[in-house]
Amino acid sequence: MSEEVVLGFAVGVVVAGVVLLVLDIVGTWVLEHLVLHLSPALRERARREREQDESEE
């Protein structure tokens, strides 16, 4: 294989990894917000945990 092919493949792998990482972060954020909006009990628990974390600081 030529150097250009190897370099192109390496760049493609890195770009694909970054895209998957961004999709994972965005997907997790969206799912968390959907679950919190759908479940008042989870929203209340998250609020209490956030307050507890703030009081510990």
N, CA, C and O atoms as a Tinker XYZ file with bonds, in Angstrom:
   228  protein
     1  N      0.847000   -1.191000    0.000000    73     2
     2  CA     0.000000    0.000000    0.000000    64     1     3
     3  C      0.885000    1.244000    0.000000    63     2     4     5
     4  O      1.968000    1.275000    0.584000    81     3
     5  N      0.381000    2.245000   -0.670000    73     3     6
     6  CA     1.154000    3.474000   -0.730000    64     5     7
     7  C      0.970000    4.285000    0.551000    63     6     8     9
     8  O      0.068000    4.035000    1.351000    81     7
     9  N      1.848000    5.252000    0.710000    73     7    10
    10  CA     1.808000    6.086000    1.907000    64     9    11
    11  C      0.501000    6.876000    1.999000    63    10    12    13
    12  O     -0.035000    7.064000    3.091000    81    11
    13  N     -0.011000    7.335000    0.861000    73    11    14
    14  CA    -1.246000    8.124000    0.854000    64    13    15
    15  C     -2.430000    7.291000    1.340000    63    14    16    17
    16  O     -3.296000    7.793000    2.057000    81    15
    17  N     -2.465000    6.027000    0.949000    73    15    18
    18  CA    -3.571000    5.161000    1.360000    64    17    19
    19  C     -3.533000    4.930000    2.868000    63    18    20    21
    20  O     -4.565000    4.991000    3.537000    81    19
    21  N     -2.348000    4.667000    3.395000    73    19    22
    22  CA    -2.205000    4.431000    4.832000    64    21    23
    23  C     -2.564000    5.694000    5.616000    63    22    24    25
    24  O     -3.258000    5.627000    6.631000    81    23
    25  N     -2.087000    6.844000    5.135000    73    23    26
    26  CA    -2.393000    8.106000    5.812000    64    25    27
    27  C     -3.890000    8.408000    5.756000    63    26    28    29
    28  O     -4.479000    8.841000    6.746000    81    27
    29  N     -4.498000    8.179000    4.597000    73    27    30
    30  CA    -5.938000    8.398000    4.459000    64    29    31
    31  C     -6.733000    7.498000    5.384000    63    30    32    33
    32  O     -7.716000    7.926000    5.989000    81    31
    33  N     -6.302000    6.245000    5.493000    73    31    34
    34  CA    -6.987000    5.313000    6.380000    64    33    35
    35  C     -6.855000    5.765000    7.840000    63    34    36    37
    36  O     -7.832000    5.735000    8.589000    81    35
    37  N     -5.660000    6.179000    8.241000    73    35    38
    38  CA    -5.434000    6.625000    9.610000    64    37    39
    39  C     -6.281000    7.853000    9.923000    63    38    40    41
    40  O     -6.880000    7.932000   10.996000    81    39
    41  N     -6.338000    8.800000    9.012000    73    39    42
    42  CA    -7.156000    9.996000    9.219000    64    41    43
    43  C     -8.627000    9.610000    9.312000    63    42    44    45
    44  O     -9.352000   10.147000   10.150000    81    43
    45  N     -9.074000    8.698000    8.476000    73    43    46
    46  CA   -10.460000    8.240000    8.512000    64    45    47
    47  C    -10.819000    7.592000    9.843000    63    46    48    49
    48  O    -11.907000    7.818000   10.373000    81    47
    49  N     -9.914000    6.795000   10.377000    73    47    50
    50  CA   -10.154000    6.135000   11.663000    64    49    51
    51  C    -10.251000    7.175000   12.783000    63    50    52    53
    52  O    -11.119000    7.078000   13.650000    81    51
    53  N     -9.362000    8.165000   12.762000    73    51    54
    54  CA    -9.388000    9.203000   13.793000    64    53    55
    55  C    -10.672000   10.018000   13.702000    63    54    56    57
    56  O    -11.305000   10.296000   14.720000    81    55
    57  N    -11.059000   10.403000   12.488000    73    55    58
    58  CA   -12.282000   11.186000   12.301000    64    57    59
    59  C    -13.494000   10.373000   12.752000    63    58    60    61
    60  O    -14.382000   10.905000   13.419000    81    59
    61  N    -13.539000    9.101000   12.398000    73    59    62
    62  CA   -14.658000    8.252000   12.813000    64    61    63
    63  C    -14.711000    8.147000   14.334000    63    62    64    65
    64  O    -15.799000    8.173000   14.910000    81    63
    65  N    -13.568000    8.029000   14.993000    73    63    66
    66  CA   -13.530000    7.959000   16.446000    64    65    67
    67  C    -14.063000    9.231000   17.091000    63    66    68    69
    68  O    -14.815000    9.173000   18.064000    81    67
    69  N    -13.672000   10.376000   16.549000    73    67    70
    70  CA   -14.146000   11.655000   17.091000    64    69    71
    71  C    -15.651000   11.787000   16.888000    63    70    72    73
    72  O    -16.359000   12.229000   17.793000    81    71
    73  N    -16.144000   11.412000   15.716000    73    71    74
    74  CA   -17.584000   11.493000   15.438000    64    73    75
    75  C    -18.359000   10.597000   16.399000    63    74    76    77
    76  O    -19.386000   11.008000   16.938000    81    75
    77  N    -17.878000    9.383000   16.615000    73    75    78
    78  CA   -18.565000    8.480000   17.547000    64    77    79
    79  C    -18.543000    9.017000   18.970000    63    78    80    81
    80  O    -19.526000    8.878000   19.699000    81    79
    81  N    -17.444000    9.624000   19.371000    73    79    82
    82  CA   -17.363000   10.202000   20.716000    64    81    83
    83  C    -18.364000   11.343000   20.879000    63    82    84    85
    84  O    -19.048000   11.430000   21.899000    81    83
    85  N    -18.450000   12.213000   19.880000    73    83    86
    86  CA   -19.407000   13.327000   19.938000    64    85    87
    87  C    -20.832000   12.799000   19.970000    63    86    88    89
    88  O    -21.651000   13.286000   20.750000    81    87
    89  N    -21.143000   11.813000   19.138000    73    87    90
    90  CA   -22.486000   11.235000   19.141000    64    89    91
    91  C    -22.806000   10.593000   20.490000    63    90    92    93
    92  O    -23.940000   10.680000   20.960000    81    91
    93  N    -21.830000    9.956000   21.111000    73    91    94
    94  CA   -22.041000    9.343000   22.421000    64    93    95
    95  C    -22.362000   10.408000   23.463000    63    94    96    97
    96  O    -23.291000   10.244000   24.254000    81    95
    97  N    -21.598000   11.495000   23.466000    73    95    98
    98  CA   -21.825000   12.560000   24.444000    64    97    99
    99  C    -23.181000   13.216000   24.229000    63    98   100   101
   100  O    -23.939000   13.412000   25.179000    81    99
   101  N    -23.487000   13.556000   22.980000    73    99   102
   102  CA   -24.760000   14.213000   22.675000    64   101   103
   103  C    -25.924000   13.274000   22.970000    63   102   104   105
   104  O    -26.931000   13.697000   23.538000    81   103
   105  N    -25.795000   12.008000   22.590000    73   103   106
   106  CA   -26.855000   11.033000   22.841000    64   105   107
   107  C    -27.123000   10.844000   24.322000    63   106   108   109
   108  O    -28.277000   10.751000   24.740000    81   107
   109  N    -26.064000   10.788000   25.117000    73   107   110
   110  CA   -26.221000   10.644000   26.562000    64   109   111
   111  C    -26.928000   11.857000   27.140000    63   110   112   113
   112  O    -27.820000   11.716000   27.977000    81   111
   113  N    -26.538000   13.047000   26.702000    73   111   114
   114  CA   -27.153000   14.285000   27.193000    64   113   115
   115  C    -28.644000   14.315000   26.848000    63   114   116   117
   116  O    -29.478000   14.651000   27.689000    81   115
   117  N    -28.968000   13.961000   25.604000    73   115   118
   118  CA   -30.372000   13.969000   25.169000    64   117   119
   119  C    -31.179000   12.946000   25.963000    63   118   120   121
   120  O    -32.282000   13.248000   26.418000    81   119
   121  N    -30.645000   11.753000   26.131000    73   119   122
   122  CA   -31.372000   10.725000   26.880000    64   121   123
   123  C    -31.590000   11.142000   28.328000    63   122   124   125
   124  O    -32.675000   10.939000   28.874000    81   123
   125  N    -30.571000   11.722000   28.954000    73   123   126
   126  CA   -30.741000   12.182000   30.336000    64   125   127
   127  C    -31.865000   13.202000   30.436000    63   126   128   129
   128  O    -32.694000   13.130000   31.342000    81   127
   129  N    -31.894000   14.143000   29.514000    73   127   130
   130  CA   -32.920000   15.179000   29.589000    64   129   131
   131  C    -34.310000   14.629000   29.275000    63   130   132   133
   132  O    -35.297000   15.064000   29.868000    81   131
   133  N    -34.393000   13.673000   28.343000    73   131   134
   134  CA   -35.690000   13.059000   28.060000    64   133   135
   135  C    -36.201000   12.306000   29.278000    63   134   136   137
   136  O    -37.373000   12.422000   29.633000    81   135
   137  N    -35.329000   11.536000   29.920000    73   135   138
   138  CA   -35.745000   10.751000   31.087000    64   137   139
   139  C    -36.160000   11.678000   32.215000    63   138   140   141
   140  O    -37.156000   11.422000   32.891000    81   139
   141  N    -35.404000   12.760000   32.429000    73   139   142
   142  CA   -35.749000   13.683000   33.507000    64   141   143
   143  C    -37.093000   14.363000   33.251000    63   142   144   145
   144  O    -37.855000   14.618000   34.184000    81   143
   145  N    -37.378000   14.654000   31.983000    73   143   146
   146  CA   -38.668000   15.281000   31.674000    64   145   147
   147  C    -39.821000   14.289000   31.795000    63   146   148   149
   148  O    -40.948000   14.674000   32.106000    81   147
   149  N    -39.535000   13.013000   31.549000    73   147   150
   150  CA   -40.608000   12.019000   31.573000    64   149   151
   151  C    -40.892000   11.503000   32.977000    63   150   152   153
   152  O    -41.977000   10.983000   33.237000    81   151
   153  N    -39.937000   11.640000   33.877000    73   151   154
   154  CA   -40.123000   11.053000   35.202000    64   153   155
   155  C    -39.918000   12.096000   36.303000    63   154   156   157
   156  O    -38.782000   12.473000   36.593000    81   155
   157  N    -40.996000   12.559000   36.912000    73   155   158
   158  CA   -40.862000   13.536000   38.006000    64   157   159
   159  C    -40.040000   13.007000   39.187000    63   158   160   161
   160  O    -39.322000   13.778000   39.824000    81   159
   161  N    -40.131000   11.712000   39.489000    73   159   162
   162  CA   -39.374000   11.151000   40.610000    64   161   163
   163  C    -37.873000   11.228000   40.330000    63   162   164   165
   164  O    -37.090000   11.579000   41.213000    81   163
   165  N    -37.477000   10.899000   39.103000    73   163   166
   166  CA   -36.061000   10.988000   38.759000    64   165   167
   167  C    -35.598000   12.436000   38.764000    63   166   168   169
   168  O    -34.473000   12.731000   39.170000    81   167
   169  N    -36.456000   13.334000   38.317000    73   167   170
   170  CA   -36.101000   14.756000   38.299000    64   169   171
   171  C    -35.878000   15.248000   39.726000    63   170   172   173
   172  O    -34.940000   16.000000   39.991000    81   171
   173  N    -36.741000   14.822000   40.636000    73   171   174
   174  CA   -36.607000   15.224000   42.039000    64   173   175
   175  C    -35.319000   14.656000   42.643000    63   174   176   177
   176  O    -34.610000   15.346000   43.376000    81   175
   177  N    -35.029000   13.400000   42.329000    73   175   178
   178  CA   -33.806000   12.785000   42.852000    64   177   179
   179  C    -32.562000   13.499000   42.323000    63   178   180   181
   180  O    -31.615000   13.741000   43.071000    81   179
   181  N    -32.569000   13.833000   41.038000    73   179   182
   182  CA   -31.434000   14.543000   40.447000    64   181   183
   183  C    -31.263000   15.913000   41.094000    63   182   184   185
   184  O    -30.138000   16.360000   41.316000    81   183
   185  N    -32.381000   16.584000   41.397000    73   183   186
   186  CA   -32.312000   17.894000   42.036000    64   185   187
   187  C    -31.700000   17.776000   43.433000    63   186   188   189
   188  O    -30.869000   18.595000   43.828000    81   187
   189  N    -32.125000   16.737000   44.182000    73   187   190
   190  CA   -31.572000   16.535000   45.530000    64   189   191
   191  C    -30.077000   16.232000   45.467000    63   190   192   193
   192  O    -29.300000   16.754000   46.267000    81   191
   193  N    -29.674000   15.381000   44.508000    73   191   194
   194  CA   -28.250000   15.049000   44.375000    64   193   195
   195  C    -27.443000   16.292000   44.012000    63   194   196   197
   196  O    -26.339000   16.488000   44.520000    81   195
   197  N    -27.988000   17.125000   43.139000    73   195   198
   198  CA   -27.298000   18.354000   42.738000    64   197   199
   199  C    -27.143000   19.288000   43.943000    63   198   200   201
   200  O    -26.082000   19.879000   44.143000    81   199
   201  N    -28.201000   19.416000   44.738000    73   199   202
   202  CA   -28.125000   20.258000   45.937000    64   201   203
   203  C    -27.124000   19.708000   46.939000    63   202   204   205
   204  O    -26.398000   20.468000   47.580000    81   203
   205  N    -27.084000   18.385000   47.075000    73   203   206
   206  CA   -26.146000   17.770000   48.004000    64   205   207
   207  C    -24.709000   18.006000   47.533000    63   206   208   209
   208  O    -23.828000   18.300000   48.342000    81   207
   209  N    -24.476000   17.876000   46.219000    73   207   210
   210  CA   -23.134000   18.125000   45.685000    64   209   211
   211  C    -22.718000   19.572000   45.912000    63   210   212   213
   212  O    -21.562000   19.843000   46.238000    81   211
   213  N    -23.648000   20.496000   45.743000    73   211   214
   214  CA   -23.328000   21.910000   45.937000    64   213   215
   215  C    -23.050000   22.207000   47.404000    63   214   216   217
   216  O    -22.190000   23.032000   47.710000    81   215
   217  N    -23.760000   21.550000   48.316000    73   215   218
   218  CA   -23.555000   21.814000   49.746000    64   217   219
   219  C    -22.227000   21.223000   50.228000    63   218   220   221
   220  O    -21.653000   21.708000   51.203000    81   219
   221  N    -21.735000   20.174000   49.548000    73   219   222
   222  CA   -20.464000   19.563000   49.941000    64   221   223
   223  C    -19.276000   20.437000   49.546000    63   222   224   225
   224  O    -18.206000   20.325000   50.144000    81   223
   225  N    -19.446000   21.296000   48.558000    73   223   226
   226  CA   -18.330000   22.116000   48.075000    64   225   227
   227  C    -18.018000   23.272000   48.964000    63   226   228
   228  O    -17.102000   24.043000   48.676000    81   227
